[in-house]
Amino acid sequence: MNVEEIEQKIRCEAEKLVHDEPLSVLMITEQILNSKNFAAMLSVTLSCQLAGEVIDRTELEKVFGILYLKYPELVTCAGKDLYATVLRDPACTSFLEPLLFFKGFQGLQAYRAAHALWLEGRSFPAKMLQSIISRKFGMDIHPAAKIGHGLLIDHATNIVIGETAVVGNNVSFLHGVTLGGTGNEVGDRHPKIGNGVMLGAHAQLLGNIHIGDGAKIGAGAVVVSDVPAHTTYAGVPAVQVGKPHDEMPSFNMQQDFTRDCE
């Protein structure tokens, strides 16, 4: 589903909601129906969520708007993240919900803006956004981290992604996941996550390790070594306990790793 199709779905849902639910009118009109496109919807919604004592809403909305014009791939990635959330999160009942309410989706899009600023060499506003995201959404993603598209970040609370982490496409995060270092080392020190990986709740991945495509990390696992592609790891320290039944475990979100035992 492309960005234009997603925008149309959002507008249709918004128009119906305004008709059916009086309490939605102000919010939906301001953030959705008065926005000329999906990029504008993102700009308004993110600025509403993140504005406060550090930076006001008008200035923040301008920052997002400029970045979306300069880097349209940010909007494309947002569309893929939104679609991934609708498909994979059983609690999601519409396209509007993640855009307006899901802090995992919102925090990820704000990170993408911070990353664009970081790549421009503007470290102060990038880290300012990181700080606001951390306080508002309870998730902390360094703006230098490299993250692909089609991500689901479910619940998002206590997500930590370090400076040199790399995350592939179509990855699913549950709450409490850490992509961290192992101490006070410098340089390339954070995990590299392949495509289609599912990271269970409170999984802790530490150090410059590589998680292969289609791997599955069980809830509460502590991973300190490389994980081969299409394997299931669990435990403290994590060891292989089986193999996922699907090539892309991030899609089916089957979180019971005991079902993968060989």
N, C-alpha and C positions, 0 to 999 in steps of 0.2 A: 504494500500500500504506500503510495507516494504522498508527499507533503500536501498537495492539493486535495487529494481524496480525504486525508486526515482532517484538514481544515473544514471540508464540507461536512464530514461526520460531526465534528465539534459544533458547527453552526446549527445543524439540524437538532442535535441534542439540546443545545442552548435555547433555541426557539420553543421547543416543546416544554422545557423546564420552566421558562418564564411564563408560559401559558398556564401550567399546572400548579406552580408553587410560588405564591406571592413573595415569600421571604427571599427568593432567589433573584428578584428583578434587579435590584441595585447592583449586586455583585456581577451578575451575568451580563447585564447591559454594559457596565463599565469595562470589564476585563475581556469580554468575548464579542458581543454584538457590535460594539463601537470600534473594534479593532479591524483594520483593513485586511490583515492576513495573519497567518500562523505566527510569523516572526513578531508581529505587534502584540499578539496574544501572549506570547512568551515574555516579551519585554514588560508589559503591564503587570502580568501575574507575578513575575519574579521580583519586580521592584516593590510591589505591594507587600510581599512576604519579607523582603530583606531590608527595606528602608527603616530608618530609626535615628538614633542619636549620632551614629557615625556618618551617615550620608542620607540626604533626603530623597524622597521618592522621585521627584522630577529629574534630579541629576542622575540617579541610578537608572531610570528608564532611558535616559539619553545614552548612557554608556552601553546598555544592551542593544539599543537600536542601531548605534553606530557599528558595533561589532557584527551584528547580523547582516548589515549591508556590506561590510568589508569581507566577511567570511561566511558566505551562504552555506558552507558545509556544516556550520554549527546548527543551522535550522534543519538540515537534512538529518543530522545525527539525532536531534531532538525528536523528529518524527519517528525515526526507527526505535528510539528508546520508548516513546509513548506506545507505539504499536506492540513492542515486546511486553510492556507492562499489561496492556489489555489482554494479550494472549496467554500470559503465564501466571498472572496473579488471580487466584480464584475469588478474591475479595473485590476485584475490580469489575464494576458493572457497566462502565461507559468510558468513552474517550475523555469526557470532561473531568472525571474524578482525578486521574493522575495529574492533569494540568493544574487543577485548582487546589488539590488537597494533599497529594502524596509527596511527602518530604524527600523520599528517595529520588523520585523523578525530578523534583524542583532543585534539590541540592546538586544533582548530577549536571543539570543544565547551567546552574550558576558556576559550578567548577569549570565547565567548558569555556565560559566567558573568561574566567580567571586564567585558564591555560592559554587562551589567545593573547591576553595581556602579557603573560609571562614570556611568550614567544616573541613579543614585540620589545622585550627588554624592560617592560614597565612593572618591575617587581613590587613596588609599593602598592599600587591598586590591586595587583593580583593577590598579594598576601592580605590586604584589607578585606577583599571578598572572601578569602579562605577563613579569616577570623569570624566574619559575620555568619557565614554558612555554618561554621562549627557551633556558634552560640545559638543560632536560630533553629537549626535542624538536628543538632547532636551528631553530626558526621563530619569527619575531618579529612579532606583530600588535598594533598599538597598540589599547588598549581603547576608544578613541573612534571607531575606524573603523567604518563601517556595512557589514554584510555580509548578503547575502540567504541563501536556503535552497537545498538541493539541490546543494551544492558537493562536488566531488571535489578534494581536495588530495593529489596523488599523491607519495609519498616525503617531501615536506614540507621536506627539508633546505634551509636557506638561503632560505626564503620570508620576505620582508619586506613588510609592509603598513603604510603610514604613517597618521598621525593623522587626516587629512582625506580619506582614500581612501573610495570608495563602490564596493561590488561588488554586482551584481545577482544574480538567481536562476539556478541551473543552470549556473554557471561551472565550468570545469575548470582547475586549476593544475597544472603540472608543477614539478619541483624547481627551486630557484634563482630563482624569479620575484621581481622587486622592483617594488612600486608605491611609488615614492619621489618626493622633491622634486628640485629642480635646484640647490639650494644652501642658503643660510641664510635664505631668504625665510620670512615668517610668513604666517599666515592660510590660506586655502584653497589648498593647494599640492600636492595629490596626485591621482592619476588617478581617473577615474570609469569603471567597467567596466559595460557593459550586460549584458543577459540572454543566456545561451547562448554566451558567449565562451569560446574555448579559448586558453590562454596557454602557449606552448611552453616547454620547459626553458631556464632562464636568460634569459628575456626580461626586459628592463629597460624599464619604462614610467615616464617621469620628467615631473613637473610636473602642473599642473591641466589635463589633457587628457581627452578623452572618447573612449571606445572603444565604437562602436555595437553594437547587438544582433547576435548571430550572427557577429561578426568572429572572425578567426583570426590569432594572432600567432605567427610562426615562432620556432623555437628560436634563442636567441642574439640576437634582434632588439633594437635600441635604439630605442624609440619616444618621440619628443619632440613629436609633433603629433597632432591628432585623427585617428581612424580611422573612416571611414564604416561603417555597418552592412553586414554580409554581404560583407565584403571580406577578403582575405588580405594581411597586411603582413609583410615580412621584410627583413633587412639592417641595415647600420649606416651612416647612420641608416636606419630602416625606411621602405620605400616600398611601394606597392601592387604585388603580383606576380600577382594573380589574384583569384578568388572561390571560397569553399568550395562544395562540391557539395551541402551540406545546409544547411537553415535554422539548425540548431543544431549547429555543429561540436563543441561540448563533449560531445555525446552519443556520436559515433562515434570520437572520439579519434584521428582520422587526422592524424599529426604530420608527415608529409612534405609541406611546403608546395609543393614543386615540382610536385605533382600538380594544384595549383590554377591553374597558369599558364594564361593565356588564349591 
